């Protein structure tokens, strides 16, 4: 097994985080991204709160929620909040529109936003509940 593979425990924990976060933070898109240059998976959350300049409040809520989960699969410091106008967010939103439904979308070896990626895992919109 690839030691850097995105596993279902990570995607499920990410979905759980997003479900807990949604009542307190508007989420337009969310995705795990593995950039080609370093190969480290990062959970990105696109929210208009970043566009509005509420950076500290949005990150504080995301960090509190992630820490409260006490999950080894979601590192609070491995979460990146981005504005909905960023190239990554625009591509994630486009993916959810192109592939609507309840299934996540995986994309491999391509440009996503402005980044060359090994793989991207885009949660459907609205972000689903975690699988238990």
NORTAFEN-V282393 format. One record per backbone hydrogen bond with DSSP energy under -1.0 kcal/mol. CO is the residue of the C=O (numbers start at 1). NH is the residue of the N-H. Records with the same first field share a line. If there is no record, write none. Layout:
CO->NH, NH
This chain:
2->5
7->10, 11
8->12
9->13
10->14
11->15
12->16
13->17
14->18
15->19
16->20
17->21
18->22
21->24, 25
29->46
30->123
31->44
32->121
33->42
34->118, 119
35->39
42->33
43->80
44->31
45->82
46->28, 29
47->50
48->52
49->54
50->53
54->58
55->59
56->60
57->61
58->62
59->63
60->64
61->65
62->66
63->67
64->68
65->69
75->78
78->43
80->45
82->47
83->86
86->90
87->91
88->92
89->93
90->94
91->95
92->96
93->97
94->98
95->99
105->122
107->120
110->117
112->115
115->112
116->36
117->110
118->109
119->34
120->107
121->32
122->105
